[in-house]
């Protein structure tokens, strides 16, 4: 059993190949020990506890449980090759960390240099990291044959002013339902950023009860 599956993003990787990254220490050193109810155990003896592997780190494109997991690939030709592969077209869903042309880098700027959304297999669920704004881009009419839909999960909390006003959430997907998103849980953690458009708005920040969601530490 694996508690989580991780793919490296661009900020995790230390070189162009992407095989060396910041998630490596988790893969090599992290293990989980838990009580096994079927046998006696001693809380002071780690050998008496059941050992489970830590996070499954996928550094290369990997098909698992009917889905294709693709870490960030800087080489566009290689990424396009992966998306055009038999494994991609035979997968129910794709989990990627990709820069897709037309995706929102923030509320004001769209990517101009990413890969084309049309490179993805049609009629597949695609979940992507990379850009922090939660949103979806669609090629063709959604739910129609040959349409492509890519859902950017977004960051779990606001990291800069460019994310002011964005609502973050955790997507719950079900592998037994072809990785369909069955729930979306709002996340309200970390510092939030606020834009003001007038002196009165700025002065209003001194009165959190009158501000739109302003909290201590924002």
Protein Blocks (a to p, Z undefined) as FASTA:
>chain_A
ZZbdcdddfklpcbfnomacfklmmmmmgccddddfkbccdfklmklpccdddddddfbd
cdeehiacddddfblmlmmmmmmpmklmmpfbdcdddddehiafblmbccfkbccfklpc
ghiacddehiacdcdddedjehiahiacdddebpabdfbfklgoiacddddddfkloopa
fbdcdddedjdddddfbfklmmmmmmmklpghiaehZZ
